[in-house]
Structures are given as structure tokens and as C-alpha cells.
């Protein structure tokens, strides 16, 4: 009996590997509409020709070469694979700091892999990890396993940890001083400790540095309206990361923290809840990307699921509309806004992450620009826009399709009917096909 089970496992595992790495087939994908990630208008009656792992050309559907395998999706919209610019795949309970204390890094790696695969199946072909609740480097190992084709998963970039001051948003602040738990973030006080923490992050595979410039909303015992790092510490962080060619993402809610971080030269502001007119001007001046992460606050509002519930509810009830108004001002001023969910760790339905697009539309972005925020602008943020983020000849074939027209109903993004990554069909609901299950 055991031998038979083992043989079955080996066969399933072999099928999983082979179904992913065999991608040398040429085929065409056709739908009624195409959003290419660059144009301001939806395009019609086109075919995307995929050869190996790249888009070879985008042509009139009537010019598809004979004998080309055809996937005709009918009344649907083709668009670039989605890019989630702010995610924490290892988090697996609502109160993530408590869960961090209960779970091993190995366990988090396993659920993190499952999370990444769920996100891919929901259309997120690229994930930027913004630090995670792990003392080791599970996401970096998951990235290696995917790149080595051991498992199927999205493209991954990002930071292993968030770097925090003692008592900041990355520390554990609700236990007695007799306890010495390992925090979910890296704790660094002063320029020298920050420099050492950054070097360690890079040593073990982080291709981003994440710093907790201010307090947070969902951690206990700190204040999101307080600035944590001093200007000297911020300068040390950005200068050290820059020496290694690594960009810095700044978690920042408080106004002064946002503005200090921009002046210091960070590549992105994460959240930016209390941004002001000066913040907007500085982001335009320095070319700083902005990842608002709106929907996560909506999801947890009045839920009773958080130890820090009061902080989250206060924002939602007292400031949300004002914040959306400032996001609209940033958008109209030309700030480069990207989509990041900050929500969909293990146990959260991956389709919920897509609701971030709807919140950007609510904030004043056009549906097309909201989609660009989650495709080409996200690709620009991670530095992969020469390969990803748009449907055009020569780019990697990361493509999704949704029913209908997302410019008319943005919610259709929650249920892709086709997901292609690297030219390989991951999900094709019209054929009830899933490479993740093969």
C-alpha cells in the first residue's frame, strides 16, 4: 500500500514539473477586447501570438497563421498579468504578530507557497513582498524554488523583513519585559545597526529594503502618527541600500515621516495615509512611487478580528474619505500610483486583493489608469517594465483574461478565466484546466 502511494506521489510530482517547464508551443489567444497596458483606449479584434515564453506579436485576428493553436475567449478582455506591489504571503492569521510567535519558519514557507500559488491562480503573476512575519527567509526560498521550476508560482521580488526601531511597528510591544520573543521584524536602532540589518537582508536574498518609518495600524503598542526613524537613520538606510543597488520601500503613515522618507530618496511610499500637499509635490519632484493599500483597512473595519482594532476603526470612520481625496490629488498631480493589497496572506481569499482596483477608482482614478497601476506602473516600480506590465512584442507572456469589459465593471478582475505566466497556461477555466492541479 505504501509503495503504491509513493509511486502515485512521484507521478503527480513529475506531472507538475513537466506541465510547467514544457512551454515551447506556439499559440494564439483571441478575445473581443484587449487592454495592452500602454494605450488609453481598449483595443478590439486582435490576437496575441505567444512563442515559447514571450509575446511574439499582436496582430489582427484575421491574420493568425494557419495551423496555429487557437484559444478563442469570445466576449472577454485580455490584459497584462496583475502586479501586486505590496503583499505579505506568510501571514496566516488576522493578528499576525501572535501567529508569528506560534509558527515555525518551515510552516510559514509551506503556507507561503500555497498563498503565492493562490495569488497566481487569481491573476497576480508578479508579487512584491514587503517584509513578512518570519525570523528567517521563507519568501526568498520560495522564490528560488519557483525560479528553479520545482514549484509553480508567480514572479517574486521584495524584502524578507521590515526593519523597525525598538518599540516600533515591527516590534512586539504587548508582552512583559521578562519575555524575550523574537519580533516579526528586524529591530535596528541608530545608523550602524540599520546598516548591518540591510547588509544581512541583502546577504540572504532580499532585493528590496523595507523600513518602518512610522508606526503601524495593525500592530500593538505603537502609533501610526508617530515618526520612528530619525533623518540620520533614514539617510543611512537609503545610502547603504543604494551602494548595493537595492531600492528602499518606506512604510509611512505620519505626514512628516512620509516627507522625510521622500527627501531621503526612498523609491516608494507604502500606505501614506496622512500625506499632505507637500507630500504630493515631493513625490512628483523625486519620482517616488506611491502604494496606498486602501482596501485592507476596509476589510478589517469593525471586524473585531484585530488586537489593534481601535486604531484601524478610527482611521476608517474618521479619515478614510479625506485620505481618498488626497489620493485623487496625488493622481491628478501625476504621482505614480501602484496597486498593493497588503491583505492576502494565507486564509484570505486571493480574489479579495483585486478589490484594491475598485478603491482606486473610488478615489478618482479612471478604470484604465487603475488597471495600469496594477500592470505597467507596477512593473516600472519593480524595475521590470522592459519585460512585464504590457502586452507587446518581445515582452514575457504574462497575460490574463476576464469576462466582459473591466472598464465597465472593474469587479470582473476578481475572476480571471485565463492566467498565463511565462507563456505557460496556468488556469484556463473555459477548458477546466489548472496547471496547479496537474
C-alpha positions in Angstrom: 0.0 0.0 0.0 2.7 2.5 1.0 4.7 1.7 -2.2 1.6 2.3 -4.3 1.0 5.7 -2.6 4.6 6.6 -3.1 4.5 5.8 -6.8 1.4 7.9 -7.2 3.0 10.8 -5.5 6.1 10.6 -7.8 3.8 10.5 -10.8 1.8 13.6 -9.7 5.0 15.4 -8.8 6.6 14.6 -12.2 3.4 15.8 -14.0 3.5 19.0 -12.0 7.1 19.7 -13.1 6.7 18.7 -16.7 3.4 20.6 -17.1 5.3 23.8 -16.1 8.6 23.5 -17.9 7.3 22.4 -21.3 6.3 25.7 -22.9 7.8 25.6 -26.4 4.4 25.6 -28.2 3.3 28.5 -30.3 -0.3 29.5 -29.9 -2.7 32.4 -30.3 -5.1 33.9 -27.8 -8.1 35.9 -29.1 -10.8 37.8 -27.3 -13.2 40.7 -28.1 -11.2 43.3 -26.2 -7.5 43.9 -25.3 -6.1 46.2 -22.7 -2.4 46.4 -23.6 -1.2 48.3 -20.5 0.1 51.3 -22.6 -2.8 52.6 -24.6 -5.5 54.8 -23.1 -8.2 53.0 -25.2 -9.4 49.4 -25.2 -8.4 47.6 -28.4 -10.5 45.2 -30.4 -10.3 42.2 -32.8 -6.7 41.4 -32.1 -4.8 38.2 -31.5 -1.8 37.7 -29.2 0.7 35.3 -30.6 2.8 33.5 -27.9 6.0 31.7 -28.8 7.8 29.9 -26.0 7.6 32.3 -23.1 7.3 35.5 -25.0 4.7 37.6 -26.9 5.9 37.3 -30.5 3.4 39.7 -31.9 0.0 41.3 -31.5 -1.9 41.1 -34.9 -5.3 41.4 -36.5 -7.2 38.2 -35.6 -7.8 37.6 -39.3 -4.1 37.3 -39.9 -3.4 34.4 -37.5 -1.0 32.0 -39.3 -2.6 28.7 -40.4 -2.1 25.6 -38.2 -1.6 27.9 -35.1 -3.2 26.5 -32.0 -6.1 29.0 -31.1 -7.6 29.9 -27.8 -10.7 31.9 -28.5 -12.1 33.5 -25.4 -15.1 35.2 -27.0 -16.6 38.1 -25.1 -13.7 38.7 -22.7 -10.8 41.1 -22.2 -7.1 40.2 -22.5 -4.7 42.2 -20.3 -1.3 42.0 -18.7 -0.8 39.8 -15.7 -1.5 41.7 -12.5 1.3 43.0 -10.3 0.6 43.1 -6.5 3.2 45.7 -5.2 2.6 45.2 -1.5 1.9 41.7 -0.1 2.7 39.5 3.0 2.2 35.9 1.8 3.4 34.3 5.1 0.9 36.0 7.3 -1.8 33.5 8.2 -4.0 34.8 11.0 -5.7 38.2 11.5 -3.5 39.0 14.4 -0.3 38.3 12.5 2.1 39.1 15.4 0.6 36.5 17.7 0.6 34.0 14.8 4.2 34.8 14.2 5.1 33.6 17.7 3.2 30.3 17.2 4.5 29.2 13.8 7.9 28.0 12.6 9.6 29.4 9.6 9.3 26.0 7.9 5.5 26.0 8.4 5.3 29.6 7.1 7.3 28.6 4.0 4.7 25.9 3.2 1.7 28.1 3.7 3.5 30.9 1.9 4.0 28.7 -1.2 0.3 27.9 -1.1 -0.5 31.6 -0.8 1.7 32.5 -3.8 0.1 29.8 -5.9 -3.4 31.0 -4.9 -2.5 34.6 -5.9 -1.1 33.4 -9.3 -4.3 31.5 -10.0 -6.2 34.7 -9.3 -4.3 36.6 -11.9 -1.4 38.0 -9.9 1.6 37.0 -12.0 4.1 39.1 -10.0 4.2 39.7 -6.2 6.4 42.3 -4.4 6.8 41.0 -0.8 7.0 43.9 1.6 8.6 42.2 4.6 6.9 39.3 6.3 6.4 37.8 9.7 9.3 35.4 9.7 12.6 35.2 11.5 14.3 33.6 8.6 13.9 34.0 4.8 11.0 31.8 3.6 9.9 34.0 0.8 13.4 34.1 -0.6 13.5 30.3 -0.6 10.0 30.1 -2.2 11.3 32.5 -4.9 14.3 30.2 -5.5 12.1 27.1 -5.8 9.8 28.8 -8.3 12.8 30.1 -10.4 14.3 26.6 -10.4 10.9 25.2 -11.6 10.5 23.0 -8.5 7.1 24.6 -8.0 4.7 26.8 -10.0 4.3 30.3 -8.7 4.3 34.0 -9.5 7.4 36.1 -10.1 8.6 37.3 -6.7 10.6 40.3 -5.6 10.8 42.1 -2.3 12.1 42.3 1.2 12.4 39.4 3.7 11.7 41.6 6.7 10.5 45.1 7.7 13.2 47.0 9.6 11.8 48.7 12.7 13.0 50.6 15.7 12.7 49.2 19.2 9.0 49.6 20.1 8.1 50.4 16.5 5.6 48.7 14.2 7.8 45.7 13.6 8.5 45.0 17.2 6.3 43.0 19.6 5.1 45.5 22.2 2.4 43.7 24.2 4.4 41.3 26.3 6.1 41.8 29.7 9.7 42.9 29.9 10.6 39.4 31.3 9.7 37.9 27.9 12.2 38.0 25.0 10.2 36.9 21.9 11.8 37.2 18.5 9.9 40.0 16.8 8.3 39.7 13.4 10.5 42.5 12.1 14.2 43.2 12.3 15.0 45.7 15.1 17.6 48.3 14.4 18.4 51.5 16.3 20.9 54.0 15.0 22.7 54.2 11.7 25.2 51.4 12.4 22.5 48.8 13.4 20.5 49.8 10.3 23.5 49.4 8.0 24.1 45.9 9.5 20.5 44.9 9.1 20.5 46.0 5.5 23.6 44.0 4.7 22.1 40.9 6.3 18.9 41.3 4.3 20.9 41.5 1.1 23.1 38.6 2.1 20.1 36.3 2.3 18.4 37.3 -0.9 16.3 40.5 -0.3 16.1 42.6 -3.4 14.2 45.4 -1.6 14.8 47.0 1.8 11.6 47.8 3.8 11.8 50.3 6.6 9.1 51.1 9.1 9.5 54.9 9.1 6.4 55.4 11.2 4.2 53.3 13.5 1.5 51.0 12.0 -2.2 50.5 12.2 -2.4 46.7 12.8 0.5 46.2 15.3 0.0 46.7 19.0 1.6 49.4 21.2 2.8 51.9 18.6 1.2 54.9 16.9 0.9 55.3 13.1 1.0 59.1 13.5 4.5 59.0 15.1 7.8 59.1 13.2 10.1 56.3 14.2 13.3 56.8 12.3 15.4 60.0 12.6 16.5 61.8 9.4 20.1 60.5 10.1 18.8 56.9 10.3 16.8 57.3 7.1 19.8 58.7 5.3 21.9 55.8 6.5 19.3 53.3 5.3 18.9 54.8 1.8 22.7 55.4 1.3 23.6 51.8 2.3 20.9 50.2 0.1 21.9 52.5 -2.8 25.5 51.4 -2.5 24.3 47.8 -3.2 21.9 48.8 -5.9 18.9 47.9 -3.8 15.8 50.1 -3.6 14.1 51.2 -0.4 10.4 51.0 0.4 9.2 53.2 3.2 6.2 52.1 5.4 5.0 55.6 6.3 1.6 56.8 7.7 2.6 60.0 9.5 2.9 63.2 7.4 6.4 64.1 8.5 7.6 60.5 8.1 6.3 60.4 4.5 8.0 63.7 3.7 11.3 62.8 5.4 11.4 59.4 3.6 10.8 61.0 0.2 13.6 63.6 0.8 15.9 60.8 1.8 15.4 59.1 -1.6 13.2 56.1 -1.0 11.8 54.5 -4.1 8.2 54.1 -2.8 5.9 55.2 0.0 3.7 52.4 1.3 0.3 53.4 2.7 0.9 57.1 3.0 -2.3 57.6 5.0 -1.7 61.1 6.2 0.0 62.6 3.1 -0.4 66.3 2.5 0.1 68.7 -0.3 3.8 68.9 0.3 4.0 65.0 0.2 2.4 65.1 -3.3 4.8 67.8 -4.5 7.7 65.9 -3.2 6.6 62.6 -4.8 6.3 64.4 -8.1 9.7 66.1 -7.7 11.6 62.9 -6.7 9.6 60.5 -8.9 8.6 58.5 -5.8 6.1 55.7 -6.3 3.0 55.5 -4.1 1.3 52.3 -3.0 -1.8 53.3 -0.9 -3.1 49.9 0.1 -6.7 51.1 0.8 -8.9 48.0 0.8 -7.1 46.2 3.7 -8.5 48.9 6.1 -12.0 48.4 4.6 -11.7 44.7 5.1 -10.9 44.9 8.7 -13.1 47.8 9.6 -15.4 47.0 12.6 -14.5 43.3 12.2 -13.3 42.6 15.8 -10.5 40.5 14.3 -7.5 42.6 15.3 -5.8 43.2 18.7 -5.3 46.7 17.4 -8.9 47.0 16.2 -9.4 50.5 17.7 -6.7 52.1 15.6 -8.0 50.6 12.3 -11.6 51.6 13.1 -10.6 55.2 14.0 -8.9 55.6 10.6 -11.9 54.0 8.7 -14.5 56.1 10.5 -12.7 59.4 10.8 -10.3 59.8 7.9 -11.0 57.5 5.0 -12.8 60.0 2.8 -10.2 62.7 3.4 -7.4 60.2 2.5 -9.2 59.2 -0.7 -9.4 62.9 -1.6 -5.7 63.2 -1.1 -5.0 60.2 -3.3 -7.1 61.8 -6.0 -5.0 64.9 -5.7 -1.8 62.8 -6.0 -3.2 61.1 -9.1 -4.1 64.3 -10.8 -0.7 65.8 -10.0 1.0 62.9 -11.7 2.2 60.8 -8.8 3.0 57.2 -9.9 0.4 55.2 -8.0 0.6 51.4 -7.9 -1.7 48.6 -6.7 -0.8 46.8 -3.5 -3.2 44.8 -1.3 -1.4 44.3 2.0 -4.1 41.8 2.7 -4.0 38.4 1.1 -1.8 36.1 3.2 -2.9 32.5 3.8 -6.5 32.1 4.7 -7.7 35.2 2.8 -9.5 34.6 -0.5 -7.0 35.8 -3.1 -9.7 37.4 -5.2 -10.3 40.0 -2.4 -6.9 41.6 -3.2 -8.3 42.7 -6.6 -10.8 45.0 -4.8 -7.9 47.4 -4.4 -8.6 48.4 -8.1 -12.1 49.4 -7.1 -10.9 51.6 -4.2 -8.5 53.4 -6.6 -11.5 54.1 -8.9 -13.4 55.3 -5.9 -10.5 57.6 -5.1 -10.9 59.2 -8.5 -8.7 57.2 -10.9 -10.2 56.2 -14.2 -10.7 52.4 -14.6 -8.0 52.3 -17.3 -5.5 54.1 -15.1 -6.3 51.9 -12.1 -5.6 48.9 -14.3 -2.3 50.5 -15.4 -1.5 51.0 -11.7 -1.7 47.2 -11.3 0.2 46.4 -14.5 2.7 48.7 -16.3 3.2 51.1 -13.4 3.8 48.2 -11.0 6.3 46.9 -13.5 8.0 50.2 -13.5 8.2 50.2 -9.7 9.9 46.9 -9.5 12.2 47.7 -12.5 10.8 45.1 -14.8 8.9 47.2 -17.2 11.2 46.2 -20.1 9.8 42.7 -19.7 6.4 42.9 -18.0 3.4 45.1 -17.5 2.1 45.4 -21.0 1.1 43.2 -24.0 3.5 44.0 -26.7 6.0 42.2 -28.9 9.1 40.9 -27.2 7.8 41.0 -23.6 7.3 38.0 -21.4 3.9 36.3 -21.9 2.3 37.1 -18.5 -1.3 37.6 -19.5 -4.8 37.2 -18.0 -8.3 37.3 -19.4 -11.5 38.3 -17.7 -15.1 38.0 -18.9 -16.7 41.2 -20.3 -15.1 44.6 -20.0 -13.3 45.7 -16.8 -13.6 49.3 -17.8 -17.4 49.0 -17.4 -17.2 46.7 -14.4 -13.9 46.6 -12.5 -15.1 43.8 -10.3 -14.7 41.3 -13.2 -11.0 41.3 -12.3 -11.8 39.2 -9.3 -12.5 36.1 -11.5 -10.0 35.7 -14.3 -10.9 32.9 -16.8 -7.4 32.6 -18.2 -4.0 33.0 -16.5 -0.7 32.7 -18.4 2.7 33.1 -16.9 5.9 32.9 -18.9 3.9 31.6 -21.8 2.6 28.7 -19.8 -1.2 28.4 -19.3 -1.8 28.2 -15.5 -5.6 28.5 -15.5 -8.0 28.1 -18.4 -11.5 28.0 -16.9 -13.0 27.5 -20.3 -11.3 24.2 -20.5 -11.5 23.5 -16.8 -7.7 23.4 -16.9 -5.3 24.2 -14.0 -1.6 23.5 -14.2 -1.5 24.0 -10.4 -3.6 20.8 -10.1 -1.8 18.7 -12.8 
